[in-house]
Each structure stands twice: as C-alpha cells, then as structure tokens.
Amino acid sequence: MSRKASAGSFKGYHHGDLRNALIIAAAEIIEESGSVDFAMVDAARRAGVSSAAPYRHFKDKDALLDAVSRLAFFALGEVAQEVQKRHAVGSKECIIAHGKAYIGFVTDHPEFYDLMWGDSGLRKLEADDPELKTSGFYVLVEAVQAWCEKAGLEHYNAVELAVKLWAMAHGLACLAMNHHVEKFMPAGDVYQLLESSTHTFLDGLKPQGLLLNRIQE
C-alpha cells in the first residue's frame, strides 16, 4: 500500500450495498479528521442517505466503528496477500517484506490504530473470526512455515515465530508512528532496523554450523 493511501484504498470491500457504503463513509471521515469523534448522521450524509438509514444496519455508532475496524483488518490482509505474491516462497526476503509492509500500513493509517489494536479492535475478534484469519497474520505464518521448511527447521512452531516477528514489526511501527526513533537515532530508519533485526532473529534459529550465507538466501 502506498504512503498515505486514502480510505478510498479500502473500497475493494464495498460491493455496492448501503451497509458497506456507510462503513466506507465512516472510514473516510476518520482518516480525514484523524478522529472517531463524528456522528452517525455525518456518515449518512457522506454516503448520501437519510439520517435514519444507518440504523437499519448498525444499532449504534460503536457497531459502525467495529465494522470500520474489520474493514481495516481486511485491508491489511490484502496488503499481506500482495506481499506474498511478489516474493519467493520460503525466502527470508518474503518475511522481511511482510514486516516492512506492516510498518508501512500502521504508519500510513495512524487514525485506525486504536480501532484495530485498542480495546475496540483486536480484543473483539475471536481466535476463529474470519477477519482475524485474513488479517495478514496467518499469511505471515505461511511465509514463516515455508522458510522453516526450506531451512530444515520444521521443528519450530511457525505461529510462535510469527508472533515474535510481528511483535518486532509492531514495536518499530509504534516507535515510528510516534517519532521516537529519531530522538535516539537521528539517522535511524525503521525499515533498515526491521531488516537487520529479522536477519539476526532468523539466523539465530539455525545451528551454528548450518548458518547460510545471506546472499544465497
């Protein structure tokens, strides 16, 4: 996803029905204002419908915000799928690209951070929720599993490794979003930090005598 992509980039989620039109309208308002402080009537006005229309699909604003959160997870999943398509299966570069894309998504869409990762976001998703399954995390798990198989490390738990890699990318994304990196590393680049840290982490999983040359990977 390009830098500062607009909420319009989420429109692949819109199938022409009123419910999704209202979700898109709310997402656009949030991105433009940088706040969730809007009224249902504002979303209705943006979608070009009556003030009563949203209540046919959402009991209240919280329900609409929950839907926007799910839209954001959908968009993140789309980004992850694109990363997966562009990189060789089982390559370290694919895993690194996932981390960089995640940082880019979070920093490009700071307005949606709390909706996705705060109390109103991730905590509402159950482990078997379809949105969670397609949010991008399990795409990363597939990439990690493929890398483990290629590296002869099938005994590692791919989900556990993916959580650790996600934590790394998420932490760097938060630092970048709040402009903390430059306070301690004026010339620091979170994408380079992510790349070097991922190399260190993955190389550390291999037995000392079996470390592969990075150029060969």
C-alpha positions as a Python dict, from the first residue, in 0.01 Angstrom:
ca = {
    (1, 'M'): (0, 0, 0),
    (2, 'S'): (133, 341, -96),
    (3, 'R'): (225, 605, 156),
    (4, 'K'): (-74, 790, 299),
    (5, 'A'): (-319, 587, 98),
    (6, 'S'): (-665, 730, 140),
    (7, 'A'): (-960, 546, 283),
    (8, 'G'): (-1060, 508, -80),
    (9, 'S'): (-799, 232, -99),
    (10, 'F'): (-1036, 25, 116),
    (11, 'K'): (-1312, 40, -142),
    (12, 'G'): (-1246, -310, -266),
    (13, 'Y'): (-1451, -403, 38),
    (14, 'H'): (-1753, -214, -97),
    (15, 'H'): (-1995, -424, -301),
    (16, 'G'): (-2249, -151, -367),
    (17, 'D'): (-2478, -209, -71),
    (18, 'L'): (-2574, 53, 184),
    (19, 'R'): (-2406, -116, 480),
    (20, 'N'): (-2064, -116, 315),
    (21, 'A'): (-2119, 235, 178),
    (22, 'L'): (-2168, 356, 535),
    (23, 'I'): (-1854, 173, 652),
    (24, 'I'): (-1650, 337, 377),
    (25, 'A'): (-1802, 676, 459),
    (26, 'A'): (-1709, 639, 826),
    (27, 'A'): (-1356, 527, 736),
    (28, 'E'): (-1311, 832, 512),
    (29, 'I'): (-1434, 1067, 785),
    (30, 'I'): (-1194, 913, 1039),
    (31, 'E'): (-897, 936, 806),
    (32, 'E'): (-973, 1293, 701),
    (33, 'S'): (-1036, 1421, 1055),
    (34, 'G'): (-793, 1195, 1239),
    (35, 'S'): (-1063, 1124, 1493),
    (36, 'V'): (-1358, 895, 1563),
    (37, 'D'): (-1547, 1193, 1702),
    (38, 'F'): (-1825, 1206, 1443),
    (39, 'A'): (-2197, 1144, 1446),
    (40, 'M'): (-2392, 875, 1264),
    (41, 'V'): (-2560, 1148, 1065),
    (42, 'D'): (-2218, 1251, 931),
    (43, 'A'): (-2163, 903, 788),
    (44, 'A'): (-2515, 905, 646),
    (45, 'R'): (-2456, 1241, 483),
    (46, 'R'): (-2126, 1121, 334),
    (47, 'A'): (-2297, 809, 196),
    (48, 'G'): (-2580, 1018, 55),
    (49, 'V'): (-2861, 861, 256),
    (50, 'S'): (-3109, 975, 519),
    (51, 'S'): (-3008, 1021, 882),
    (52, 'A'): (-3221, 720, 978),
    (53, 'A'): (-3071, 485, 719),
    (54, 'P'): (-2759, 380, 918),
    (55, 'Y'): (-2973, 237, 1196),
    (56, 'R'): (-3109, -24, 959),
    (57, 'H'): (-2763, -181, 961),
    (58, 'F'): (-2595, -62, 1282),
    (59, 'K'): (-2763, -36, 1621),
    (60, 'D'): (-2531, 249, 1721),
    (61, 'K'): (-2204, 421, 1643),
    (62, 'D'): (-1998, 159, 1828),
    (63, 'A'): (-2130, -105, 1592),
    (64, 'L'): (-2030, 109, 1295),
    (65, 'L'): (-1681, 163, 1439),
    (66, 'D'): (-1647, -212, 1490),
    (67, 'A'): (-1723, -258, 1122),
    (68, 'V'): (-1461, 4, 1030),
    (69, 'S'): (-1209, -189, 1241),
    (70, 'R'): (-1290, -504, 1048),
    (71, 'L'): (-1251, -312, 723),
    (72, 'A'): (-902, -207, 833),
    (73, 'F'): (-810, -569, 909),
    (74, 'F'): (-942, -665, 567),
    (75, 'A'): (-721, -401, 404),
    (76, 'L'): (-417, -519, 600),
    (77, 'G'): (-487, -873, 484),
    (78, 'E'): (-496, -754, 124),
    (79, 'V'): (-155, -593, 171),
    (80, 'A'): (-15, -918, 313),
    (81, 'Q'): (-154, -1119, 25),
    (82, 'E'): (13, -887, -224),
    (83, 'V'): (345, -922, -42),
    (84, 'Q'): (312, -1300, -53),
    (85, 'K'): (253, -1294, -429),
    (86, 'R'): (557, -1078, -501),
    (87, 'H'): (821, -1283, -316),
    (88, 'A'): (961, -1630, -348),
    (89, 'V'): (804, -1894, -126),
    (90, 'G'): (1030, -1980, 167),
    (91, 'S'): (1258, -1680, 126),
    (92, 'K'): (1380, -1462, 406),
    (93, 'E'): (1308, -1164, 183),
    (94, 'C'): (938, -1252, 191),
    (95, 'I'): (931, -1243, 571),
    (96, 'I'): (1118, -912, 576),
    (97, 'A'): (880, -769, 317),
    (98, 'H'): (585, -865, 538),
    (99, 'G'): (738, -674, 828),
    (100, 'K'): (806, -368, 617),
    (101, 'A'): (456, -372, 471),
    (102, 'Y'): (310, -394, 821),
    (103, 'I'): (513, -95, 938),
    (104, 'G'): (401, 95, 630),
    (105, 'F'): (35, 14, 687),
    (106, 'V'): (38, 113, 1055),
    (107, 'T'): (229, 437, 999),
    (108, 'D'): (24, 528, 692),
    (109, 'H'): (-303, 479, 882),
    (110, 'P'): (-244, 606, 1237),
    (111, 'E'): (-609, 711, 1259),
    (112, 'F'): (-710, 345, 1265),
    (113, 'Y'): (-454, 229, 1520),
    (114, 'D'): (-682, 232, 1825),
    (115, 'L'): (-971, 85, 1628),
    (116, 'M'): (-754, -209, 1525),
    (117, 'W'): (-532, -265, 1827),
    (118, 'G'): (-710, -92, 2112),
    (119, 'D'): (-997, -211, 2328),
    (120, 'S'): (-1244, -162, 2046),
    (121, 'G'): (-1038, -360, 1796),
    (122, 'L'): (-838, -678, 1830),
    (123, 'R'): (-992, -779, 2163),
    (124, 'K'): (-1330, -811, 1991),
    (125, 'L'): (-1202, -1066, 1743),
    (126, 'E'): (-1221, -1428, 1844),
    (127, 'A'): (-948, -1677, 1750),
    (128, 'D'): (-1169, -1830, 1481),
    (129, 'D'): (-1303, -1500, 1349),
    (130, 'P'): (-1278, -1485, 967),
    (131, 'E'): (-1143, -1129, 983),
    (132, 'L'): (-860, -1242, 1209),
    (133, 'K'): (-783, -1534, 981),
    (134, 'T'): (-744, -1299, 685),
    (135, 'S'): (-591, -1002, 869),
    (136, 'G'): (-240, -1073, 748),
    (137, 'F'): (-103, -1258, 1049),
    (138, 'Y'): (-177, -1603, 913),
    (139, 'V'): (-33, -1503, 578),
    (140, 'L'): (287, -1427, 770),
    (141, 'V'): (258, -1766, 941),
    (142, 'E'): (251, -1930, 597),
    (143, 'A'): (564, -1740, 496),
    (144, 'V'): (743, -1838, 818),
    (145, 'Q'): (639, -2203, 782),
    (146, 'A'): (772, -2212, 426),
    (147, 'W'): (1101, -2057, 538),
    (148, 'C'): (1137, -2309, 821),
    (149, 'E'): (1082, -2597, 579),
    (150, 'K'): (1336, -2459, 335),
    (151, 'A'): (1590, -2404, 614),
    (152, 'G'): (1539, -2752, 759),
    (153, 'L'): (1381, -2614, 1076),
    (154, 'E'): (1042, -2782, 1058),
    (155, 'H'): (1054, -2850, 1433),
    (156, 'Y'): (996, -2481, 1507),
    (157, 'N'): (642, -2361, 1575),
    (158, 'A'): (564, -2123, 1288),
    (159, 'V'): (286, -1946, 1480),
    (160, 'E'): (517, -1874, 1773),
    (161, 'L'): (790, -1743, 1542),
    (162, 'A'): (536, -1529, 1354),
    (163, 'V'): (416, -1374, 1681),
    (164, 'K'): (774, -1281, 1769),
    (165, 'L'): (835, -1132, 1424),
    (166, 'W'): (504, -947, 1441),
    (167, 'A'): (598, -807, 1782),
    (168, 'M'): (919, -675, 1633),
    (169, 'A'): (743, -505, 1343),
    (170, 'H'): (462, -375, 1563),
    (171, 'G'): (705, -225, 1811),
    (172, 'L'): (902, -50, 1539),
    (173, 'A'): (578, 73, 1380),
    (174, 'C'): (469, 227, 1711),
    (175, 'L'): (807, 393, 1758),
    (176, 'A'): (792, 531, 1405),
    (177, 'M'): (432, 646, 1437),
    (178, 'N'): (520, 847, 1748),
    (179, 'H'): (851, 976, 1607),
    (180, 'H'): (1053, 816, 1884),
    (181, 'V'): (1325, 656, 1673),
    (182, 'E'): (1475, 986, 1562),
    (183, 'K'): (1500, 1103, 1923),
    (184, 'F'): (1760, 836, 1992),
    (185, 'M'): (1882, 763, 1637),
    (186, 'P'): (1855, 1082, 1430),
    (187, 'A'): (1963, 894, 1119),
    (188, 'G'): (1772, 578, 1209),
    (189, 'D'): (1542, 412, 961),
    (190, 'V'): (1277, 172, 1093),
    (191, 'Y'): (1276, -31, 773),
    (192, 'Q'): (1651, -91, 795),
    (193, 'L'): (1614, -172, 1164),
    (194, 'L'): (1342, -421, 1080),
    (195, 'E'): (1554, -584, 812),
    (196, 'S'): (1867, -620, 1024),
    (197, 'S'): (1669, -740, 1326),
    (198, 'T'): (1487, -1000, 1119),
    (199, 'H'): (1815, -1132, 981),
    (200, 'T'): (1956, -1156, 1331),
    (201, 'F'): (1647, -1331, 1464),
    (202, 'L'): (1615, -1586, 1185),
    (203, 'D'): (1987, -1658, 1164),
    (204, 'G'): (1987, -1720, 1537),
    (205, 'L'): (1741, -2006, 1491),
    (206, 'K'): (1990, -2208, 1289),
    (207, 'P'): (2255, -2434, 1437),
    (208, 'Q'): (2587, -2252, 1437),
    (209, 'G'): (2742, -2480, 1180),
    (210, 'L'): (2450, -2456, 939),
    (211, 'L'): (2419, -2079, 902),
    (212, 'L'): (2357, -1990, 540),
    (213, 'N'): (2519, -1703, 363),
    (214, 'R'): (2261, -1424, 324),
    (215, 'I'): (2348, -1384, -40),
    (216, 'Q'): (2249, -1746, -100),
    (217, 'E'): (1907, -1691, 56),
}
